[in-house]
Amino acid sequence: MVMLLMMLNIASIPAFAQSSAQMREKIQQEAQAYLLSAIGDAHGDDNIQVSIVPVDDRIQIPVCHTPFQYHADSSALTQSYISVRVSCGNNDWYLFTNARVARTRTVVVTSGLISPGTVLTSANLKLAEVDINQLRHTSYMSQKELIGARMKRRVRDGQPVQANMLCFVCKGDRITIRAQASGMQVKTAGIARQDGVIGDSIQVVNASSKKTLIAEVASTQTVVVHL
């Protein structure tokens, strides 16, 4: 009888261990899915990779008759390391599991070394996955929108192209000033007094009247004055 009980106990150990391992795996997978959803909602343009730290084998996972609940502080969702609270709704059990998060974005980077004053073409540019921590200024996701812009400083190969590196209209450029009012347009020649990228407001001088105006950069050759 004693021998039979010992055999039953030994036989039950692998089954329990396997169940516990399956529960840990389940928690890791669900925690990863939770974070991918939570971070993705806040960073729609980013590519997110989440690696969950394995749950310690010594931790026993209880039977939970309701789905496990997952929670991370919203302020932590921008960090590289995030702690996730895992709890069971029908008892007081909980644990914390940790995750490492990598965020990248597909942006335009330089193709080869680029010197100051270089006018960008498709040959100077390519797309690459870049860690968003390297992106301190406005970055670009399309090569086409950068064609014709000029580099203001030397840039190494593979560096993300950001707004602070270039000008679509550069100081001293001769440009077309387009004035718009009530559906009418007037064009005149002008000179840029400041560097600017598309969307920037810069000072320009009307070549005829010598009057200084504030205009919005519309392209590499045109600025717009809204009257």
N, C-alpha and C positions, 0 to 999 in steps of 0.2 A: 504493500500500500504506500509506504514511504517512498519507495523507488518510483512508483507511478506518479506521485505528486511532484517529485523532483523533475521527472521527465516532462510533465505538463508545464511546470514553471520555466524550464529551459526552453521549451518549444515556444512559449509565449514571448520571450525576450526579443527575438528578431522581428516579430510582427509589430511589437510596440515601438521598437527602434525605427522600423521602416515608416510607421505612421507618423512618428515625431519628425522624421526627416522630411516627409511629404508636407507636413504642416509648415515647417520652416521654409521650404521651397515655395509653398503657396503664398506665405507672407511676403517673401522677397519679390515674387512676381507681381503681386498686387500692390506692394509699396512702389515698385518701379512704375507700374501703370498709373497709379495715383499721381506721382510726381510728373510724369510725362504730360498728363492732362493738365495739371495745375500750372506748370511752368509754360506749357504751350499756349494756354489761354492768355497769358500775360506777355508772351514774346512770340507773336505769330510769325515773324520773319526769320526767326532763328532756328537752327538745326540743333536739337537737344539730344544728348546722350547721358543716360543715367545708369550708374553702376552702384548697386546696393551691396553694402558690406554684409557678408553672410552672418546669419543669426548664430550666436554661440551654441555649439552642440550641447552644452550642459544645461541650456534653458529648456524646460519642459513646457510644451505648448498645450494648454488645456483644450478639451472639446468645447467648441463654441457653437451654440445652436442658432446663432444669428451671424450674418456676415461680419467679418472683422472690419473695424473702422480705422481710418487713417487720417492723420492731421499733421500739418506742418505750418508753422507761423508764416503768414503771408509776407512778412518783412524778410524772411529767410530765403524766399524763392529766387532771389537774384544772386545768392551766394554760391560758391563752388562746393561747399560741404553743407548738407542739410540733414537735420535730425527729424525723423518722422515718428510720431507716437502711434503705436498700434494697440488697439484695445478691443475687448469683446463686450458687446452690449448687454449680455445677460449675466455678467459677473464683474468683479472688480479687477480682473486681470488686465495688465498692460505691459508693454515693453517699448523701448526706443531702439530704432534701427537707424543706421546712418547711410547716407548716399553721397557719392561724388558726382558732380554734375559738370559736364563739358558743354559749352554753348559756342557754336560756330555760325557764321553767316557767309553765304555765297556772295562775294563782292568782287569788284574789279581791282586787280593788282597790276603792278608794272611787269612788263616782260623785257628784261634786260636793264642795264644801267641807263638812267635818263639824266641828261644834263640840264641845267637851268636854261630857260628860254625855248626848250623843245616844244614844238606844236604836236600834240598827241594825235596819233593815227591808230588804226586797228592793230598795226604791227607792234605798237608799244604796250599793248594791253592784253590781259587775259583774265579769266574768272578763276577764283580759287576759294577754298574753304578757309576762313580765318577766325581765330579765337576772338570773340567780341571784346575781350579785355584789351586787345590791341587797337580798337577803334575808338579814338578819343574825339574825333570830329565827324562831320557828315561824310558817309561813305557812299559808294555808288554800286548799283547792281546791274547796270547795263553799260557795255562799252560804247554803244552808240551815243549816249548822252554826253560823253567826254570828248568826242572827236572835235578837234579844233581848239580845245583849251590848251593853255601853256603852263608848263611847270615853272615854279618860281625858285626851286632849289634842286640840288642834285639828289636823286632818289635811287636806291639800290634795287636790284632785281627782286621781284616777289613782294614788294611792299604795298600794302593797301593804299589805293589812291583816295585821299581825303581832301575836303574842301580847303583846308589851310595850306595845301601844297601848291595850289594852282589858281589861275585867274582866267575866266572866260573873256572878260574885258580887263585889260591891264592899264595902269596909269600911263598916260601919254598916247594911248591908242586913238586914232581917228575913227569915230563911230557915227552911226546914223541915229539921230534923236527923233523918236516918233511920239507926237503928242496926240492924245485921244480925248475927244469930248463930244458928247451927244451924237455918237455914231459917226463923227467926222474924224479924219486923220490928217495931220500935217507933218511932213518930214523935213528935217534940216540937218546939216552937218554939225558935228561937235567933237570935242576932245575930252577924254576921260581924265578926271583928276585923281581917281582912286582905282585900286584893283577891286574886282568883284566877280563872284560866281553867279550863275543864273539864280534869280530871285533876290539877290542883294540890292539894296538901295545905295547908290553911290553919287558923288558929285560929278557933274559934267558941265562943260562950258559950251554954250551956243557959239559956233564959229563966226556967225554974222553979228549978233548983238553983243557978244562977249559976256552975256549974262550967265551966272552960275545957277544951275538947276539941280534938283534931286531927282534921279531917274532910276527905274528898276531895270536890272540887266535881264534882257530877254534872249540874247544869243551872243555869239562871239563878235557880232558886228552891230548889234542894235540894242538901244536902251529905250524905255518907254516912260513918258511923263504922263501921269494921270491928272487931267484938269477937272 
